[in-house]
Amino acid sequence: MVPEQARRRAEELRREVHAHNHRYYVLDRPVIPDAEYDALLRELQDLEAGFPELVTSDSPTRRVGAPPLDAFRSAPHAVPMLSLDNAMDRAELVEFDARVHRFLGSEAPVDYACEPKMDGLAVELVYEGGTLVRAATRGDGSVGEDVTANLRTVRSIPLALLGPDTPRLVDVRGEVVMLLPDFRRLNREQEERGEAPFANPRNAAAGSVRQLDSAVTARRKLSFFAYGVGRLEGAPVHSHTQTMERLAEWGFRVSEHRRRALGTEEVAAYCREMEERRESFPYEIDGCVIKVDRLDLQERLAATARAPRWAVAYKFPPRQAVTRILEIVASVGRTGAVTPVAVLEPVGVGGVTVSRATLHNPAEVTRKGVLIGDWVTIQRAGDVIPEVVGPLVERRTGDERPFAMPDRCPVCGASIETPADEVVPRCTGLNCPAQLKGRLRHFASRRALDVDGLGAKLIDQLVDRGLVRDVADLFRLDETTLAGLERMAEKSAANLGAALRRARAADLGRFLNALGVRHVGEATARALAAHFRSLAAVMEASEEDLLAVPDVGPEVAARLLAFFREERNRASIERMLEAGVEISAPAKAAAAPVLVGKTFVFTGSLATMTRDEAKARVEALGGRASSSVSGSTDYVVVGEDPGSKAERARGLGVAMLTEQQFRDLVSAAGS
């Protein structure tokens, strides 16, 4: 008989692990560290081993990941992509080796192929006749998501195999990762656009692979490392080591740290070495993968429903430590995000002394139940960003107190708002010193006021020297001051001065975009300009007035109201006007019935004009340019190398135009 307590605990664990699988494999938004997930899964495995009656057909111990998203076509795997059982220490490595010997009925030492376990997204690439025909995520192990268009943009994935001895058919399996320098660059760009940074490189890689627009994937600088094959026809191999050598010959990047080891002593030594060297790797690793090298022995060992018996993942211990929270403070980032940060008693974690750790957002503080004064476990997430895992409740004394998020920015005093669809509070101050540099970069960008020559390094100098404390200060700079800056010759200073003077004559749509109001991009700014036709009218608009504008919904209206309600922002705009900024209304659209009210989406590159020029022509004729395809889209203009938007348009039955057809249409509408 199964004890009722064990039955209830098994049900609870199944629910928890299924939920975490969905967040990790489908949403790319895990909420617990890998070590916590591994502990939950291990507890369920132990319960099912002790009470086999508890095993259910849908138990996560029998599955690999989670079902694919509906946004992608299903891609069945001819040979299932199984997960790996974990070994958490040397004793479990010895037990794995013992199981291998028991199944083989032999005491002879076994050759193992060892390699680092990369922390990315597992995918399968199918090649027929040497040509890439399909790419898929692992999904639930049996069926993944078809991400062929996206993975074709990853430059380390060969579209055709190299060498004379290529196989007739091969399923190449490997990990899509984001190298650490590329991850840091992407997060800087996310913050500069006012978007949330990725928590770790694994999430960034997974989110990039599963973009609906392959152009986004192409910009993300992903890398692919092959680690094995599924089906293989026409190129016989006899060991995993030989398989990896052939993959390298065919043009794939494979781990340069792979090694063959005889018996558990050499395997354990390899794992220790990789753990010591992990900080030097250009990508994240969270352990080592150990495989029986000979393929004939792999066949004899076979697999369970979830994992092969001939392989195991040795997991490195998480980089964690215990310390006390002295205070929780609100920190303002470059995008205005206000984040609770724990001030800690300094403690060493993974060779680094940590005195501050992120708590992400107020909802996360509540979810984790963290109080000021708590003893907590912290870890270096991705071995880079320290984060609070959770409190040690049993060590509380009663002197702990809750954290309260301030309602005014601790840096500039502007109000703090939390958008309805987000959990991160944001400072609404236009000139908040914590985010001034980022705002200035956006303000001067090509699609805002287009101040040619005002780059990031120059902005750093202007702010660091105290020459610009407010966006309006840009328009008070003279050429003498500019020439005194580092690496600014008189010619450069004169050119920048001229660019700033040109920027004083600002189109209303560009000016509204330049202000950097959250969720107000180019298209929305143009729609506001076309509707209100003056800055004063936008600033004084009510919620009802704003909701009457195409492209403006309740969230955008709320952001605009909060921004213009802030007196500091209104004062800054007034200072710009006093400095000579003149804002002009947009030209009225020509009456062209063919395009008025029609929505266009562009995909692929255009040969005779830029996308910006094409969008401008549509809007000048009363149409609207959108970035995504939906049922309300009227036309999709397809250029060279179109992305997934073209495929979505076909699925929705949206009219599709070539570039020439588009040119003919706008020419006819404008005549």
C-alpha positions in Angstrom: 0.0 0.0 0.0 1.2 3.5 -0.8 1.1 5.9 2.1 -1.4 8.7 1.5 1.2 11.3 2.3 3.5 9.9 -0.4 0.6 9.9 -2.9 -0.2 13.6 -2.2 3.4 14.6 -2.4 3.8 12.8 -5.7 0.8 14.6 -7.2 2.1 18.0 -5.9 5.5 17.3 -7.4 4.0 16.3 -10.8 2.1 19.6 -10.9 5.1 21.7 -9.9 7.5 20.0 -12.3 5.0 20.2 -15.2 4.5 23.9 -14.5 8.3 24.5 -14.4 8.8 22.5 -17.6 6.2 24.8 -19.3 8.0 27.9 -18.1 11.4 26.7 -19.1 10.8 24.9 -22.4 7.8 26.8 -23.8 7.8 30.3 -22.3 11.6 30.6 -21.9 11.0 32.2 -18.5 12.1 29.9 -15.7 11.2 31.1 -12.2 13.5 28.8 -10.1 17.2 28.0 -10.5 18.2 24.7 -12.2 19.3 23.3 -8.9 15.9 23.7 -7.3 14.2 22.1 -10.4 16.7 19.2 -10.3 15.9 18.7 -6.6 12.1 18.6 -7.3 12.5 16.1 -10.2 14.9 14.0 -8.1 12.4 13.8 -5.2 9.7 12.7 -7.6 12.0 10.1 -9.2 12.8 8.7 -5.7 9.1 8.5 -4.7 8.3 6.7 -7.9 11.2 4.3 -7.4 10.0 3.5 -3.9 6.4 3.2 -4.9 6.0 2.1 -8.5 2.2 2.4 -8.2 2.7 6.2 -8.2 4.0 6.3 -11.7 1.5 7.8 -14.2 1.7 7.9 -18.0 2.0 11.7 -18.0 4.6 11.9 -15.2 7.4 14.4 -16.0 9.9 11.7 -15.2 8.7 10.1 -18.4 9.0 13.2 -20.5 11.8 15.5 -21.7 10.4 19.0 -22.0 7.0 20.4 -22.9 4.7 20.4 -26.0 5.5 22.8 -28.8 3.9 26.3 -29.0 1.0 26.7 -31.4 2.9 29.6 -33.1 5.1 27.1 -34.9 4.4 24.0 -37.0 5.0 20.7 -35.3 8.2 18.9 -36.2 8.2 15.2 -35.2 11.6 13.6 -34.5 12.3 10.4 -36.3 14.5 9.3 -33.3 13.3 10.8 -30.0 15.5 13.5 -28.5 15.7 12.2 -24.9 16.8 14.0 -21.8 19.7 12.9 -19.6 19.7 11.6 -16.0 21.8 13.7 -13.7 24.8 12.8 -11.5 25.2 15.4 -8.8 28.5 14.2 -7.3 31.3 11.7 -7.7 29.4 8.9 -5.9 26.6 9.2 -8.5 29.2 9.0 -11.3 30.5 5.8 -9.8 26.9 4.4 -9.6 26.3 5.3 -13.3 29.4 3.4 -14.2 28.3 0.4 -12.1 24.9 0.4 -13.9 26.6 0.4 -17.3 28.7 -2.6 -16.3 25.6 -4.5 -14.9 23.7 -4.0 -18.1 26.7 -5.0 -20.2 27.5 -8.0 -18.0 31.2 -7.1 -18.1 33.8 -5.8 -15.6 36.2 -4.4 -18.3 36.8 -0.7 -18.0 34.5 1.4 -20.3 35.7 4.2 -22.6 33.6 7.3 -22.1 33.4 10.4 -24.3 33.3 13.5 -22.2 32.3 17.1 -23.1 31.1 20.3 -21.4 27.3 20.6 -21.0 26.4 23.8 -22.7 23.5 25.8 -21.3 21.4 26.6 -24.3 18.5 25.3 -26.4 18.7 21.8 -27.8 17.8 21.5 -31.5 17.9 19.0 -34.4 19.0 19.8 -38.0 17.9 17.4 -40.7 20.2 17.2 -43.8 19.1 15.3 -46.9 21.7 14.8 -49.7 24.0 17.2 -47.7 21.4 20.1 -47.7 19.6 21.5 -44.6 15.9 20.8 -45.0 14.5 21.2 -41.5 15.5 22.6 -38.1 13.4 21.8 -35.0 13.5 22.4 -31.2 13.6 19.4 -28.9 10.0 20.1 -27.6 8.8 17.2 -25.6 11.4 14.9 -27.1 9.0 13.3 -29.7 7.7 16.5 -31.3 9.4 19.9 -31.5 8.8 23.2 -33.2 9.8 23.8 -36.8 12.2 26.8 -36.6 13.9 26.2 -40.0 13.6 29.8 -41.1 15.1 31.1 -37.9 18.0 28.7 -37.7 19.0 29.3 -41.3 20.2 32.7 -40.1 22.7 31.2 -37.6 26.0 31.5 -39.4 27.7 28.5 -37.6 25.0 26.2 -39.0 26.1 25.0 -42.5 23.3 25.2 -45.1 25.2 22.5 -47.0 27.6 19.9 -45.5 31.3 20.2 -46.4 33.6 17.5 -47.8 33.3 14.7 -50.3 32.0 12.0 -47.9 28.7 13.5 -46.8 25.9 11.3 -45.6 22.6 10.7 -47.6 20.7 11.5 -44.4 21.7 12.8 -41.0 19.9 14.4 -38.0 22.5 16.6 -36.4 21.8 17.4 -32.8 23.3 20.2 -30.8 22.9 23.3 -28.7 22.1 26.8 -29.8 23.9 29.1 -27.4 24.6 32.8 -27.1 28.3 33.6 -26.4 28.8 35.8 -23.3 30.1 38.8 -25.2 27.0 38.7 -27.5 24.7 38.2 -24.5 26.1 41.3 -22.8 25.8 43.3 -26.0 22.2 42.2 -26.5 21.2 43.2 -23.0 22.7 46.6 -23.5 20.7 47.0 -26.6 17.5 45.8 -24.8 18.0 48.4 -22.1 18.7 51.2 -24.6 15.4 50.4 -26.3 13.6 50.4 -23.0 13.0 46.7 -23.1 13.7 44.2 -20.3 17.1 42.5 -20.4 17.3 38.7 -20.5 18.0 37.0 -17.3 20.7 34.7 -18.7 22.2 33.5 -22.0 20.1 30.4 -22.1 16.9 32.4 -22.1 18.3 34.8 -24.6 19.2 32.0 -27.0 15.8 30.2 -26.6 13.9 33.4 -27.0 15.9 34.3 -30.1 15.3 30.9 -31.8 11.6 31.1 -31.3 11.0 34.6 -32.7 8.1 34.9 -35.2 10.3 37.2 -37.3 13.5 35.5 -38.5 15.1 38.9 -39.0 15.1 39.3 -35.2 16.9 35.9 -34.8 19.5 37.0 -37.4 20.4 40.1 -35.4 20.9 38.2 -32.2 24.3 36.5 -33.0 23.6 33.0 -32.0 26.1 30.1 -32.1 25.5 26.4 -32.7 27.6 23.5 -31.3 26.9 20.0 -32.5 27.0 17.2 -29.9 25.7 14.1 -31.7 23.3 12.6 -34.3 20.0 10.9 -34.5 19.6 9.1 -37.9 22.8 8.6 -39.9 22.7 7.0 -43.4 25.6 6.6 -45.8 28.5 7.5 -43.5 29.2 4.6 -41.1 30.8 5.5 -37.7 31.6 3.2 -34.8 32.0 5.5 -31.8 30.8 8.9 -30.5 34.4 10.2 -30.8 34.4 9.3 -34.5 30.9 10.9 -34.9 32.2 14.2 -33.5 35.2 14.1 -35.8 32.9 13.6 -38.8 30.7 16.4 -37.7 33.7 18.7 -37.6 34.7 17.6 -41.1 31.1 18.4 -42.4 31.4 22.0 -41.2 30.0 22.0 -37.7 31.5 23.6 -34.7 32.1 21.1 -31.9 33.5 21.5 -28.4 37.2 21.8 -28.4 37.2 20.6 -24.8 35.8 17.1 -25.6 37.9 14.2 -24.4 37.9 10.4 -24.1 38.3 9.0 -20.6 38.7 5.4 -19.4 36.8 4.5 -16.2 35.4 6.7 -13.5 38.7 8.0 -12.2 39.5 9.7 -15.5 35.9 10.9 -15.9 35.9 12.4 -12.4 39.2 14.2 -13.1 37.8 15.6 -16.3 34.7 16.9 -14.5 36.9 18.6 -11.9 39.0 20.2 -14.5 36.0 21.6 -16.4 34.5 23.0 -13.2 37.8 24.8 -12.4 38.0 26.2 -16.0 34.3 27.1 -16.5 34.9 30.8 -15.9 37.3 31.0 -18.9 34.7 29.6 -21.3 33.1 32.1 -23.8 29.7 30.4 -23.1 27.8 29.1 -20.1 28.3 25.5 -19.0 26.5 23.9 -16.1 28.2 20.5 -16.0 29.6 17.8 -18.2 28.0 15.1 -20.4 29.4 11.6 -20.1 28.6 9.1 -22.8 29.6 5.5 -23.5 31.9 6.0 -26.5 31.3 2.8 -28.5 28.0 2.9 -30.5 27.5 -0.9 -30.3 27.5 -0.7 -26.5 25.1 2.2 -26.6 22.7 0.1 -28.6 23.0 -2.8 -26.1 22.3 -0.4 -23.2 19.3 1.2 -24.9 17.2 3.8 -23.0 14.3 4.2 -20.6 11.2 6.2 -21.6 13.0 9.5 -20.7 16.8 9.0 -20.9 19.5 6.8 -22.5 21.2 4.4 -20.1 24.5 5.1 -21.9 24.8 8.7 -20.9 24.6 11.0 -17.9 24.9 14.7 -17.1 27.3 15.5 -14.3 25.9 18.8 -12.8 28.2 21.3 -11.3 27.1 22.5 -7.8 25.3 25.9 -8.0 27.3 28.9 -7.0 25.5 29.7 -3.8 26.2 31.1 -0.4 24.3 32.2 2.7 24.3 35.8 4.1 22.1 38.4 5.6 20.1 41.2 4.0 21.0 44.5 5.7 18.6 46.7 3.6 16.6 46.6 0.4 16.9 49.7 -1.8 15.3 50.9 -5.0 17.9 51.1 -7.9 17.1 53.0 -11.1 18.5 51.6 -14.3 19.3 53.2 -17.6 15.8 52.6 -19.0 14.0 53.9 -15.9 13.3 50.5 -14.5 13.2 50.7 -10.7 14.5 47.4 -9.2 14.7 46.3 -5.6 18.3 45.5 -4.7 19.4 43.6 -1.6 22.3 45.2 0.3 24.1 42.2 1.8 26.7 41.4 4.4 29.6 40.8 2.0 30.1 37.1 1.2 32.3 35.2 -1.2 30.4 33.4 -4.1 32.3 31.6 -6.8 35.5 33.5 -6.0 33.8 36.9 -6.0 32.9 39.0 -3.0 29.2 39.9 -3.3 27.6 42.8 -1.4 24.5 43.5 -3.5 22.1 41.1 -5.2 19.0 41.7 -7.4 15.5 41.0 -6.3 14.2 41.7 -9.9 10.9 43.4 -9.1 8.4 43.9 -6.2 6.3 40.9 -7.2 9.4 38.7 -6.9 10.1 40.0 -3.4 6.6 39.1 -2.4 6.7 35.7 -4.2 10.0 34.7 -2.5 8.8 36.1 0.9 12.0 38.1 1.5 12.2 40.5 4.4 14.8 43.1 5.4 17.0 41.4 8.0 16.5 37.9 6.6 19.3 35.3 6.2 19.1 34.3 2.6 20.6 32.0 0.0 22.2 33.9 -2.9 23.7 32.6 -6.1 25.5 34.1 -9.1 22.9 33.5 -11.8 24.8 32.5 -14.9 27.9 32.9 -12.8 27.6 36.7 -13.4 24.6 38.4 -11.8 24.1 37.8 -8.1 20.5 37.1 -7.2 18.6 36.2 -4.0 17.2 32.6 -4.2 15.1 32.8 -1.0 15.0 33.3 2.8 16.0 30.9 5.5 12.7 31.3 7.4 13.8 29.1 10.3 16.5 31.7 11.2 14.1 34.6 11.6 14.2 36.4 15.0 11.1 38.6 14.6 13.1 41.8 13.9 12.7 41.4 10.2 10.6 43.9 8.3 8.9 44.1 4.8 10.2 46.1 1.9 8.0 48.9 0.4 8.6 50.2 -3.1 8.8 54.0 -3.0 6.2 56.0 -5.1 8.8 58.6 -6.1 12.1 58.0 -7.9 15.0 58.0 -5.4 17.2 59.7 -8.0 15.1 62.5 -9.5 11.9 62.5 -7.5 9.6 61.9 -10.4 6.6 59.6 -9.9 7.1 55.8 -10.3 4.5 54.0 -12.4 4.0 50.3 -13.0 2.5 49.6 -16.5 -0.6 47.4 -16.4 1.0 44.6 -18.4 4.4 44.6 -16.6 5.8 43.9 -13.2 8.7 46.3 -13.3 8.0 49.9 -11.9 9.5 52.7 -14.0 10.6 56.3 -13.3 8.6 58.7 -15.5 11.2 61.5 -15.3 12.4 62.7 -18.7 15.7 63.9 -17.3 16.3 61.4 -14.5 20.1 61.4 -14.1 20.1 57.6 -13.9 18.6 57.2 -17.3 19.7 60.5 -19.0 22.4 59.0 -21.2 20.0 56.4 -22.6 17.3 59.0 -23.2 19.8 61.3 -25.0 20.9 58.4 -27.3 17.3 57.8 -28.2 16.5 61.5 -28.5 19.4 61.9 -31.0 18.8 58.7 -32.9 18.1 58.5 -36.7 14.4 57.8 -36.3 13.9 60.4 -33.6 15.5 63.9 -34.1 18.4 62.5 -36.1 21.3 64.5 -34.6 24.1 63.3 -36.8 27.4 63.1 -34.9 25.9 62.8 -31.4 27.1 59.3 -30.5 27.3 57.4 -27.3 30.8 58.4 -26.4 30.1 62.1 -26.9 27.0 61.8 -24.9 29.0 60.2 -22.1 31.4 63.2 -22.1 28.6 65.8 -22.1 26.8 64.2 -19.1 29.9 63.3 -17.2 31.3 66.8 -17.4 27.9 68.3 -16.4 27.4 70.1 -19.7 24.0 68.4 -20.2 21.8 67.8 -17.2 18.6 68.0 -19.2 17.6 67.1 -22.7 17.0 70.8 -23.4 20.6 71.5 -22.6 21.5 70.0 -26.0 20.0 73.0 -27.8 22.1 75.4 -25.7 25.5 73.9 -26.6 27.8 76.2 -28.7 30.5 75.1 -31.0 33.3 76.5 -28.7 32.1 74.2 -25.9 31.8 71.2 -28.3 35.3 71.8 -29.7 36.7 71.5 -26.2 35.5 67.9 -25.9 37.9 65.0 -26.3 38.5 64.0 -29.9 36.4 66.9 -31.2 38.1 69.0 -33.9 36.7 72.3 -35.0 35.2 70.7 -38.1 33.4 68.0 -36.1 32.2 70.6 -33.6 30.9 72.8 -36.5 29.1 69.8 -38.0 27.5 68.8 -34.7 26.4 72.4 -34.1 24.8 72.5 -37.5 23.0 69.2 -36.8 21.7 70.5 -33.5 20.4 73.6 -35.2 18.6 71.5 -37.8 17.1 69.4 -35.0 15.4 72.5 -33.6 13.0 72.4 -36.6 11.3 69.2 -35.4 8.5 67.3 -37.0 5.8 66.6 -34.3 5.8 62.9 -34.9 9.6 62.6 -34.6 9.6 64.9 -31.5 7.0 62.7 -29.8 9.0 59.6 -30.6 12.2 61.3 -29.4 10.6 61.9 -25.9 10.9 58.2 -25.3 7.5 57.7 -23.7 7.2 54.0 -23.0 5.3 52.1 -25.7 5.2 55.1 -27.9 7.3 54.2 -31.0 7.5 55.7 -34.5 4.1 54.5 -35.7 2.2 55.6 -32.6 4.0 58.9 -32.6 3.1 59.6 -36.2 -0.5 58.6 -35.5 -0.7 61.0 -32.5 0.8 63.8 -34.7 -1.6 63.2 -37.5 -4.6 63.2 -35.1 -3.7 66.2 -32.8 -1.5 68.2 -35.1 0.1 70.2 -32.3 2.3 69.4 -29.2 0.0 71.4 -26.9 -3.0 69.3 -28.0 -1.2 66.1 -27.3 0.0 67.3 -23.9 -3.5 68.4 -22.8 -5.4 65.4 -24.3 -7.7 63.4 -22.0 -7.8 59.6 -21.9 -10.9 59.7 -24.1 -9.1 61.9 -26.6 -6.1 59.6 -26.7 -8.2 56.5 -27.2 -9.7 58.0 -30.3 -6.3 57.8 -32.0 -5.5 54.7 -34.1 -2.7 52.7 -32.5 -3.4 54.0 -29.0 -4.9 51.6 -26.6 -5.5 51.9 -22.8 -1.9 51.1 -21.9 -0.3 53.7 -24.3 -2.9 56.2 -23.2 -2.0 55.6 -19.5 1.8 56.0 -20.3 1.2 59.3 -22.2 -1.0 60.7 -19.4 1.6 59.8 -16.7 4.4 61.3 -18.8 2.7 64.7 -19.4 1.3 64.8 -15.9 4.8 64.9 -14.5 5.7 68.6 -14.0 9.4 67.9 -14.5 8.7 66.6 -18.0 6.6 69.6 -18.9 9.2 72.0 -17.6 11.9 70.2 -19.7 9.8 70.5 -22.9 9.2 74.2 -22.1 13.0 74.7 -21.8 13.4 73.1 -25.2 10.9 75.5 -26.7 12.7 78.4 -25.0 16.0 77.2 -26.5 14.5 77.6 -30.0 12.9 74.2 -30.8 10.1 74.7 -33.2 7.7 71.8 -33.7 5.8 71.6 -37.0 2.6 69.7 -37.7 2.8 66.9 -40.3 1.6 67.5 -43.8 -1.9 66.3 -44.4 -2.2 63.0 -46.2 -3.3 63.2 -49.9 -6.8 61.9 -50.6 -5.9 58.6 -52.2 -8.9 56.2 -51.7 -6.8 53.2 -52.7 -4.5 53.6 -49.7 -6.5 55.5 -47.1 -7.0 53.4 -44.0 -5.1 50.4 -45.5 -2.5 48.6 -43.4 0.8 47.6 -45.0 3.5 45.2 -43.6 7.0 44.9 -45.2 9.2 41.8 -45.0 12.6 41.2 -46.7 14.9 43.8 -48.2 13.7 46.2 -50.9 15.9 46.9 -53.9 14.8 50.4 -54.9 14.0 52.1 -51.5 14.6 51.6 -47.8 11.8 50.3 -45.6 11.6 53.8 -44.0 11.0 55.4 -47.4 8.4 52.8 -48.3 6.5 53.4 -45.0 6.7 57.1 -45.5 5.1 56.8 -48.9 2.3 54.7 -47.5 1.6 57.2 -44.7 1.8 60.2 -47.0 -1.0 58.6 -49.0 -3.2 58.0 -45.9 -2.2 54.4 -45.2 -0.6 52.8 -42.2 2.6 50.8 -41.8 2.7 48.1 -39.2 5.4 45.8 -38.0 3.3 42.6 -37.6 0.9 40.6 -39.7 -2.6 40.1 -38.4 -6.1 39.6 -39.8 -6.5 43.3 -40.1 -3.5 43.6 -42.4 -4.4 44.6 -46.0 -1.1 44.1 -47.8 2.2 42.4 -47.2 5.0 43.7 -49.4 7.6 40.9 -49.9 11.2 41.8 -50.7 14.3 39.7 -51.0 14.9 37.0 -48.3 11.5 37.5 -46.6 11.0 36.3 -43.0 8.2 34.5 -41.3 5.8 37.4 -42.0 5.3 36.2 -45.5 4.4 32.7 -44.3 2.0 34.1 -41.8 0.4 36.3 -44.5 -0.2 33.2 -46.7 -1.8 31.4 -43.7 -4.1 34.3 -43.1 -4.9 34.9 -46.8 -3.5 38.4 -46.7 -2.8 40.0 -50.1 0.9 39.8 -51.0 2.7 42.3 -53.3 6.1 42.2 -54.9 8.2 45.4 -54.7 7.2 46.4 -58.2 3.5 45.8 -57.5 3.8 48.0 -54.5 5.6 50.8 -56.5 2.8 50.6 -59.1 0.1 50.8 -56.4 1.6 53.9 -54.7 2.3 55.6 -58.0 -1.3 55.1 -59.1 -2.6 56.3 -55.7 -0.4 59.4 -55.8 -1.3 60.4 -59.3 
